[in-house]
């Protein structure tokens, strides 16, 4: 599996950047995980919108879905220009029917409701879900292919269930919206100390901090996480690639 960070800011994109969006590739299958503000513009540096094979969504906050509409229009326009490609499957939960309905657009995209209690097969990927601790229904994902495991926390305060869910993952893509001297629990987010303790207890191989704050010295996040996790810790960066 190859993971490419498209956007990593929490809440909204910084200037000339993007909020949550991650491209996961394996066996020539291209899966986009979340599609936040600015993601479509950045994504086109890696793949064209019509080259995506599937999209899976953690939840319906704008910083995770804002670019779905422009993704739909990009594929629509490319169709008008003569390109042929299948309808794009978009996987999301059905606990917000108004937002879920927007996932289907003409013959361009088709919304598919995943059952969080069941494993989902998407191309070469097997995806297991875990409900997170966030103000709206949101689901973390454990994504497996050919014996490799990526865990994406999406947005969440820390919860004990994460430890078993993430056990021995090759990469933990963990939200980190606050510094160690702050608590994000009431907002449904983790801080750097939470992320480090989480990675240590789950025995993961690599910790990537994402959904980053718009203030402070970001390198402090890795320093603080390292107080609890002695493995590899990196900050998410635009177009960073990780091979599992």
C-alpha positions, -999 to +999 in steps of 0.1 A: +000+000+000+011+035-007-004+064+013-001+100+000-012+129+022-032+154+002-044+176+030-039+175+068-052+207+084-079+205+110-111+226+107-101+245+075-072+246+051-043+270+056-035+293+027-028+274-004-033+241+014-061+215+021-079+200+050-084+162+054-077+141+023-056+110+019-049+089-012-044+052-007-031+030-036-026-007-040-027-030-070-034+001-092-066+008-072-069+044-060-090+051-029-095+086-016-101+088+022-121+120+030-124+149+006-120+182+026-116+218+014-088+222-011-083+185-017-094+185-053-069+212-063-041+194-045-051+159-057-046+168-093-009+170-087-010+132-081-040+118-100-068+132-121-103+132-106-116+107-131-088+083-122-101+077-087-117+043-081-135+049-049-140+075-021-147+066+016-158+092+042-154+092+079-181+118+086-198+149+072-180+178+087-170+203+060-133+199+065-137+162+055-163+165+027-162+201+013-147+192-021-171+164-029-193+187-050-164+200-071-151+164-075-185+155-089-184+184-113-148+176-124-158+141-134-190+155-150-170+180-172-144+154-181-173+132-193-185+160-215-150+163-229-152+127-241-135+107-214-152+075-203-151+062-168-175+043-144-196+059-118-175+066-087-187+047-056-187+070-025-189+052+008-203+070+038-225+063+069-263+067+067-268+084+101-271+118+084-295+113+056-294+148+042-256+146+037-256+110+026-281+119-002-256+143-016-232+115-023-252+104-053-250+128-083-265+118-117-244+089-131-212+105-118-211+093-082-232+068-063-235+069-025-232+036-007-240+033+030-215+012+049-225-008+079-201+002+107-206-033+122-195-051+091-162-053+072-163-034+039-145-046+008-134-018-016-111-030-044-081-047-027-089-031+007-107-046+037-120-018+059-132-022+095-149+007+113-150+021+148-173+048+160-152+077+174-158+102+202-168+132+182-198+156+182-213+140+151-213+103+140-178+096+128-159+064+121-122+055+123-110+030+098-087+000+099-077-006+063-059-039+054-044-052+022-018-080+016-010-082+053-004-045+058-025-023+081-033+014+081-054+029+109-070+063+103-085+077+134-106+104+116-117+129+143-120+118+179-111+123+215-091+093+228-112+062+237-101+028+250-115+009+221-088+024+199-061+002+214-075-031+203-088-016+170-053-003+161-032-032+175+001-036+157-008-014+128+020-006+104+009+031+103-013+050+127-026+081+110-038+099+141-055+132+145-037+156+167-056+189+169-041+201+202-008+205+221+000+185+252-010+213+276-045+215+261-075+193+262-095+186+231-118+161+247-149+184+248-144+191+211-139+155+202-102+157+194-069+144+207-037+162+218-001+151+212+002+132+245-030+113+237-015+103+203+018+092+218+002+071+246-022+056+220+006+046+196+026+031+225-003+010+239-014-002+205+022-012+195+021+005+161+052+007+139+048+043+128+028+073+141+018+101+116+002+131+133-025+148+112-055+171+114-031+196+127-037+229+146-033+263+130-012+278+158+020+271+177+052+253+167+040+220+150+073+203+158+064+205+194+036+179+187+062+152+178+084+161+207+054+158+231+042+126+215+077+111+219+074+114+256+052+083+254+061+066+221+096+057+212+088+045+176+088+066+145+068+098+147+062+121+118+040+151+110+017+149+081+029+170+052+015+179+018+023+151-006+042+130+020+042+094+009+044+064+031+048+029+017+035+001+039 
